[in-house]
Amino acid sequence: MTIYFYLRLLLKGLVVLVPLTLLCIFVVDEPLARLVHKQGAPVQPFFAALMVATDYLSWLFHAPSPLGVPLSLPLLLVLFGVTRFRRWSHCTIWLVVLLTTVGSEGVGNLLKLYFNRPRPLAILTYQTPNSDFWQPVGRFDAFPSGHTAWVAGLLLPLALRFPKARPWLLAGIGLVGMGRVGLEVHWLSDVVAAVCLALVLTCGIEIATWWLRPKGTFSGAPSVPAAA
């Protein structure tokens, strides 16, 4: 992987995911939510069990340490320090995972407060008249999906660094996103926006921490095959 890889990925991701989010908001969200409301009962037990597993993973990540901060914070910092000392080429992955996970969760929560968008069930049960952003009355937190942002912030950096594990890690992100839609707690656009947020943070933090990699284990430019 090179810096240019993450720059290209960031650009391509924005070009695809931002229009896709807008398409979902204006065209897909409400019809899909009504379809899920009518036909989605058979798959909801599976998605509910998946959310329990996701919540347990979140609990482990946020479990407090004797230092008064989540245990994951000093653990990931120690892993970064040890692997950096041993000059492992992927040593910064621990720092990237820490920052993307915390960043996805923190920025996602701020965006929820700002956009104040109702969840699907609030519309389908007539608690609010529409799914518009910036509702003048009530406190809502649909956009973006917090669960999806957190899981994507955790798994996406790993998926990009380690191609062999990539299909499984991306599948995990996809299942969580599907679960949030299937359980009628998020619109599809909420999920797509959460993935977009995690991608932006992942690429940005990878580029920002590139200088911390041991010298000789990376290149800022695409590799060129040696001449025959």
C-alpha positions, 0 to 999 in steps of 0.5 A: 500500500502507498500514500497514493493508494489511499488518496485514490481510494478516498477520491473514488469513495467520495465520488461513489458514496456521496451520490449514493447517499443522496440517491438513497435519501431522495429515492430509496429510503422510504420505499425500502423501509416500508418493504422491510416493515412489511416483509422483514420479520423473518430475518429480524431474529438473526439481525437482533442476535448479530446486534447483540454480538456487535454490542458485546464487541463494543463493550469490550472495546470500551471496557474501563482500565485502571487508568480511567480510560477504555482498556483498548486505548492503552492496549492499542498504543502499547501494541503500536509502540512494541511493533514500531520498536520491532520495525514491523511494516504494519505497526501503525495499524494499531494507531489507525484502528484506535483513531478511526474507531474513536473518530467514527464514533465521535464524529458520528455522534456529533452529526446525529445531533446536527442532522436530527433525522427521525428513524424509520419506525418513528415514521412508520408508526406516525410519531413524526410526519416525515423523515426530513433532516433538521426536525424542528420538534423532537430529538432524533439521531438516525443519521448516520448509523452509529453502529455501522460507523463504529464497526466500519471504523474498527474493521475497514483499516484492517480490511485495507491493510490485509487483503487475505482477511478483506472479504470477511471484514467487509462482510462483517461491515455489510452485515451490520449495515444490513442489520440496522436497516433490517431492524428498522432502526436506520435508513439505508442512507444512514448506513451508506453515510456511516461507511463513507465517514469511516472511509474518509477517516481511515484514508486521512489517518493512514496518510497522516500517520504514514511518517510513523512507519519504520524507514525502508518499509514503505514508499510514498510513490507507486512501486516500479518493477526493476528493469530486466 
